[in-house]
Amino acid sequence: MRVLILDDNEELRGFLALALTEAGEDAVAIGDADEATTRLAEGSFDVFVVDSVLSDTDGVAIVQQLRNLPDWRDLKVVLMSPISTSLARRVAKAAGCDEFLVKPFGPQQLVESVKKLAR
C-alpha cells in the first residue's frame, strides 16, 4: 500500500515513514501542503496521513479540498491531531477523514490505522 504523509515536523514525518516502511508499506513523507497536492496528483496513493496543524495551512481544509475532487474521493485519510475532543473528531469526519489519531501516539497505532483502511 502506498502512503503519503504530510507533516511539517521533519523528525516526526521521518519517524512515521520509517514505522510504516518497517511494517511493509510504501511510505513517502513530505512537509509542504502544495507538494502534497502535487504528489497526490502525480502518483497513486492509497492512504493520506495528514497533520491537522501545519505551518502553512490546516490539515482539515486540505482534506475538504481533496474530497471535492473526483479523483481523490476514494483516497483513505488519517488525520493526526493534538486535540482529542469529540468536536475535533466530528469536524474531521465531516471533512472526510476516515481515521483520527490523537497526538502523541505510538507507531503501532499508525500502522494499525493504515492497515485497517486497507481492508
C-alpha positions as CSV (number, residue, x, y, z in Angstrom):
1,M,0.0,0.0,0.0
2,R,1.3,3.5,-0.9
3,V,1.0,6.1,1.9
4,L,1.7,9.8,1.6
5,I,2.5,11.5,4.9
6,L,2.2,15.3,5.3
7,D,3.6,16.8,8.5
8,D,5.7,19.9,8.8
9,N,7.8,18.4,11.6
10,E,10.7,16.7,9.8
11,E,11.6,14.4,12.6
12,L,8.1,13.2,13.1
13,R,7.4,12.6,9.5
14,G,10.6,10.6,9.1
15,F,9.7,8.5,12.2
16,L,6.2,7.8,10.8
17,A,7.6,6.9,7.4
18,L,10.1,4.5,9.0
19,A,7.3,2.9,11.1
20,L,5.2,2.3,8.0
21,T,8.1,1.1,5.9
22,E,9.1,-1.4,8.6
23,A,5.5,-2.6,8.6
24,G,5.8,-3.3,4.8
25,E,4.1,-0.2,3.5
26,D,5.5,2.1,0.8
27,A,5.6,5.4,2.6
28,V,6.5,8.9,1.3
29,A,6.9,11.7,3.8
30,I,6.8,15.4,2.8
31,G,6.4,18.7,4.7
32,D,4.6,21.0,2.4
33,A,0.9,21.1,1.6
34,D,1.4,22.3,-2.0
35,E,3.8,19.4,-2.6
36,A,1.3,17.0,-1.1
37,T,-1.3,18.1,-3.6
38,T,1.2,17.7,-6.5
39,R,2.3,14.3,-5.3
40,L,-1.2,13.1,-4.9
41,A,-2.0,14.2,-8.5
42,E,1.2,12.6,-9.9
43,G,1.1,9.2,-8.0
44,S,-1.3,6.7,-6.9
45,F,-1.5,6.7,-3.1
46,D,-3.9,4.6,-1.1
47,V,-3.7,6.4,2.1
48,F,-3.0,10.1,3.0
49,V,-1.8,10.7,6.6
50,V,-2.0,14.4,7.4
51,D,-1.4,16.6,10.4
52,S,-4.3,18.8,11.4
53,V,-2.0,21.7,12.3
54,L,0.5,22.7,9.6
55,S,2.7,25.8,9.4
56,D,1.2,26.9,6.1
57,T,-2.3,25.6,6.2
58,D,-4.9,23.5,8.1
59,G,-5.0,19.7,7.5
60,V,-8.8,19.6,7.7
61,A,-9.0,22.2,5.0
62,I,-6.8,20.1,2.7
63,V,-9.0,17.1,3.3
64,Q,-12.1,19.1,2.4
65,Q,-10.5,20.3,-0.8
66,L,-9.5,16.7,-1.7
67,R,-13.0,15.4,-1.1
68,N,-14.4,17.9,-3.6
69,L,-12.2,16.5,-6.4
70,P,-13.5,13.3,-8.1
71,D,-10.0,11.7,-8.4
72,W,-9.5,11.8,-4.6
73,R,-12.9,11.0,-3.2
74,D,-11.9,7.3,-2.6
75,L,-8.5,8.2,-1.0
76,K,-8.3,7.0,2.6
77,V,-7.3,9.7,5.0
78,V,-5.9,9.6,8.5
79,L,-5.9,12.9,10.4
80,M,-3.4,13.4,13.2
81,S,-4.4,15.9,15.8
82,P,-3.2,17.2,19.2
83,I,-6.9,17.9,20.0
84,S,-8.8,15.0,21.4
85,T,-12.3,16.4,21.8
86,S,-15.4,14.9,20.3
87,L,-15.9,18.1,18.4
88,A,-12.5,17.7,16.7
89,R,-13.4,14.2,15.8
90,R,-16.7,15.3,14.3
91,V,-15.1,18.1,12.3
92,A,-12.6,15.6,10.9
93,K,-15.3,13.1,10.0
94,A,-17.4,15.8,8.4
95,A,-14.4,16.9,6.3
96,G,-14.0,13.3,5.0
97,C,-11.3,11.8,7.3
98,D,-11.5,8.0,7.7
99,E,-9.4,7.7,10.8
100,F,-8.4,10.1,13.6
101,L,-5.3,9.7,15.7
102,V,-4.6,11.9,18.7
103,K,-1.1,13.0,19.2
104,P,1.0,11.7,20.8
105,F,0.5,8.2,19.5
106,G,2.8,5.2,19.1
107,P,4.0,4.0,15.7
108,Q,1.9,0.8,16.1
109,Q,-1.3,2.9,16.3
110,L,-0.5,4.5,12.9
111,V,0.4,1.1,11.4
112,E,-2.9,-0.4,12.7
113,S,-4.9,2.6,11.3
114,V,-3.4,2.3,7.9
115,K,-3.8,-1.5,7.7
116,K,-7.4,-1.1,8.9
117,L,-8.1,1.2,6.0
118,A,-6.6,-1.4,3.6
119,R,-9.3,-3.9,4.5
